[in-house]
Amino acid sequence: MTDLLYTDVEESLRDSLRSTLRRALPDDLPARVYDEPGTDVSALWRAVASDLGLAGLLVPEEHGGLGAGPREVAVVLEELGRTVAPLPYLTSAVVATTALVRVGATESLPALADGEQVAALVLPWTARRGAWHAVDPSTPVEPVAGALVGGRTADLFVVPVLRDGATSLRLLSRDDVEVEAITSLDMTRPLARVRATGEGREIARGVEADAAVDAALGAGQALLASEQLGLAQWCLETTVEYAKTRVQFARPIGSFQAIKHRLADLYLVVVGAQAAARYAAATLAQDDPDEHVAQALAQVSCSDAAVRAAEEALQLHGGIGMTWEHPVHTRLKRAKSDQLALGTPQRHRADLAVLLDLTL
């Protein structure tokens, strides 16, 4: 049976990252990037990616990484989800890095592991494992319901291109592309349109290229769930503390039965999401045959749990929850944005039906 409990190593990793984020991530930074989209977050990225070495968790040791696995990355994303840190960790250190490791593009890995460079997979942010299309490099990447994430700050672009009826996975530098920033709901994870202007070089072709992209998107789906879990936990914990201190009619609002019931229901939702997220990370780490089911299940559960937790937090904080100064709005925007990322819950439910042979 898969062990879903956190190990001592994972808890130590959590403590180190949480301490770093307290020191390096100002409380107002997530909200500030909405007013100042060009806010410099390089110091925060260095603290997380370089000083702690977390950008190299999925990179083998022989290529400059830590040679860890998805369970450790899941803990990192839980903490980044709690703080909605405006960092390209998921898109670069997870999705793009997984694709590059899968095809053996080893010359690019040391710089990514050190945090010196950032990479992005050039596909719509709504793409999911088994449901994506190689792009025409001469046209912008503009999906129906989203855009490329991570393109604004990326140094390397992993581009699946259709050539002669097969997928050619190509690695392009910043000089080989044009990037157009666009406004997004969640400005802590900004969107961009990317147009290839150069050829770059081919790093995989055909079945190998398709498998690498699927692996990258599958890892993204599995570990995005941990980010959504961390966000939901923050919302629950913050709202519980507020309910203990906010006094109405001469008593804390948390003493009213209606509030207790809503928070108890939310607790059950978050605990269920935690089980789904942990299982997705564990099966990914073990290369378990059940990993595709676990990934779809995690996105069905955690996407909705994060949105519900953020909505409950906003409502139960009352008037202050609606203000720009309170951080709850940053969690709601990230939760809604993540709900569309790497496939919507509805799409993942359809995938589950096929995986479990429940279709009519």
N, C-alpha and C positions, 0 to 999 in steps of 0.2 A: 504494500500500500504506500502511495506517495505521502511523504511527510511534509505537511504544510506549515509546520511550526518554524519560527525564525531561529537560525543557529546563533551561537555566540559571536561568530565572525560577522554575520549580517547585522546583529545588534550593535556591535562595535563600529561597523561602517556607518550605520544610521547616526550614532552619537557623534562621530567625527564630522559627518556632513552637516548635521543639524547645528553643531557648534560653529562651523564655518559660515553657514548661511546667516546665523544670528549676527556674526561679525561683519560679513561682507555684503549682505543684502539689506539695504535700507528699507524700512517698512513702507515708505511711500514710493519705492521704485516701480512696482507693477502699475500703479495708477499714473505715475509720471510719464511713462512711455506713450500714453494716450495723448497727452498734451504735447509731448516732445518726442516724436517717433525716432529721432536720430540720437536719442540718449545713449551715451557710451556705456556699455556693459562689459567691456573687455576685462576690467579688473575682476569682476565677479566670475567671468568665464575662466580666467587664469586661476582663481582660487579653487574652483571646482574641478576644472579639467586638468590643469597642470600641477598645482600644488598638491592636490589630493590624488591626482593621477586617474580620475574617474572616467576620463574620455577613453582610456585604454582598457577598460574592463573586459571588453569582448575581443581585444586584440591579443593574439598569442604572445607569450613572453619573448620568443625568438625574434619578434618583429617590434619590440619596444613596448608591448602592452603588459597587462597584469595577468592575462590568461585566466580570468575569472569566468563567470557564467551568467545566464539570465536571472538567476535568483538574486545575485548581488546587484545587478542592474535594476531589478524590480524595486529593491529597497531604496536605491538612489532616486528612482522616479517617484516613489511615494513621497519622499521629502521634497522633491522639486514641485510635485503637484500640490502639496500643502501650501507652499509659498508662492505658487504660480511664477516661479523664477523665469525671467525673460531670456532663456538660454536655448540654443539649438541642440540640446543634448539628445532628445529622442530622434530628431531627424538626422543628425550627424553620427553620434556615438552608437546609435542602435541601428537605424534603418540603412543608411548609406554604408556604414562600416560592415554590417552583416553581408551586404552584397559584395563588397570588395574582398572580405575574408573568404567568402564562398568561392570566388573565381581565382583566388590566389594572386590578387594585385598587390603584392607585398611591398613594392617600392613606395606606395602611398601610405602605408599603415603607420610607420613611426611618427610622421608629422601629425597624423590624426590622433594617435595615442597620447602624444605630448600636449595636445590642445593647440599646437601651432597653426594648424589648418582645420577648416570646417568643410564638410562635404554634404551634398544633398542629392537625393534620388529624384531625377526629373520626371515625375509623374504627378498627376492631379492628387491632391491630398485626400480625395474621396476614394482613390483606388484601393482595392483590397486583394488579398491573395486569391489567385485564380480568376480575377475579374479586372483586368487592366489591358491596355493596348499599347504596343510600341508606338512611339511618336514619330512624326515627320520633323526632323531637326530644323527645317526651314520655317516652321510655324510656331507661334507661341503656345505654351502649354496652358490651355484655358479650359478646365472642366466645366460641366454644367453647373455644379454646385460647390465651387471652391477654386483654389488655385494652389500652385506649388508653395510648400512651406519650407523655409530654410534657405531659399534662394538669395535673399538679400545679403546675407553675411557669408555665404559659401565661397570657398576657394576652389573646390573641386566639384564637378557635376558628373554624376553617373547617369548616363542617358541611354535608355533602351530604344533603339531605332530599328525600324523595319527596312531590311535590305534584302532584295532578291528572295522575298517570301519567307525570310527567317529573321529572328531578332538578333541584332548586333548590339551588344552592350559596350558603350563607348565611354571613355573617361576624358572629360574636357576641363580645361583650366578656366579661370576667370576671364582670360583674354579671348577665349573661344565663344563667349556668350554675351548677350545683351540682357540686362535684368531691369525690369520695370516694377517698382514697388506699387502695391495697391492697398487701399484701406481695407482692414478686416475687422470683424466683430471683436476678436481677441487680439489686441495689439501687442500682447506679450509673446505671441507666436505669429509674427507678421507674414503676410502672403506676398507673392511676387509672380509676375509672368516672366518666363525665360525663353529667349530665342537663341538657338545655336547659330553662330556665325563662322565657326571653324569645324574641322572634322574631328579633332582630338585623336585618340587612338583606341583601337578595338581591344577589349580585355576578355571578351567571351562572345560566343556565337551559338545560335541555335538552341538546342535543349539545355545546354549548360547556362546560357544567358537567361532563359526563361526560369530555370530552377533557382538561379541566384536572386532574381527579382521577387519570385514567390516567397523565397526564404526571408528576404528583407521585409516584405510586407507582412508576412506571418509573424515575424519577431516584433514588428511595430505594433500589430494588433494585440499580441499577448502582453507586451510591456506597457502599452498605452493604458491598459486596464489598471496597472499599478499606480500610474499617475492619477487616474480618475479616482481610485481608492483613496489616495492621500488627500486629494481635494475634498472628498466626501467626509473623511474623518475630521479634517480641519473644521468644516462647516458644522458638524455635529458637536464637536468639543467646544467650539467657540460659542455656539448657541446655548448649550447647556450651562456654560459659565455665565453667560448673559442672563439667562433665566433665573439664576441664583441671586443675582445682584440687582436686577431691575425691579423696583418696587412699584406696585399699582394697587390702589385701594388698601394701603397700609400693609401689604404683604408681598413677598417676592412672586413674580408671575409664574415661576416654576412650581409654586405650590398649588396652582389651579389645575384641576383634573384634566381639562381640555388640553393644556400645554403638556402635561405629563404624558398623555396618550400620544400626542403627535411626536414627541421626542422618543418615546418607547418604540413606536412604529418605525421611525427613522433609524433607530439603533439596529433593529432587525434587518432593515434594508442594507445598511452599511456592513454588518457582519456577513450577510450573504454575499455581498460584493467582494469582501475580503477573501472568502473561500474561493470564489471564482477566479480572482486575480492571482492568488497564490498557486492555484492549480495550473493555470495557464503558464506561469513562469516555471513551475516545477516540471511540467511535461516538456516544455521547450528545452530546458536544461538537460533532460534525460533522453531527448530525441524519442519520446514516447509515441507509439502509434496513435494515441488518443489526442495528440497535440492540436490537430486541426479542429476537432470538436471543442477542445478546451479554449482555443482562441476565439471561436465564434461565440461560445457560451459566455466568456469573459466580457466580450464587447456588448452582448445583449444585456448582461447584468450591470456592468460597471458604468456604461454610458448613461443609462437611465438613473442609476443610483446617484451619480454625481450631480446630474441636473436636479433631481428631487431634493438632494441635500442642500444645494445652493438656493433653490427656491424656498425651502423651509427656513433656511438661515435668514434670507432677506425678509420674509414675512414675520418671523418671530422676533426679529430685531426691531420691528415696528418702523417708526419714522426714520431712525438713524440708518436703517438698512437701505433706505432709498437714496441716501446722500452719496455724493461723489467721494467725500472724505473717508467714509467707512470702507474697509477693504472687501466687503462681501460682494460688491458688484464685479470685482475682478475675478472672483471664483465663479460667479454665474456665467460670465462671458466665456471663460475658459471651458466650463462644463458644456455649454451649448456648442461651442466650436468643436470640442472633442467628440461630441455626439455625432458630428458629421464626418469626422476624420477616419480614414482607413475603413470606410464602409459604415453605413447607418445601422442602428439596431434592427430595423426592418430587413435590411439585406442580410444581416447575419442570422436572423431567424430563418430566412429562406435557405441559407447555406446549411444551417443545422438540420432542417427538414431533409435535405438531400443526404447529408452525412449520416444521419440516423435512419435513412430509408423510410421517412414518414410521408413522402409525397404520394398522392393518389394516382 
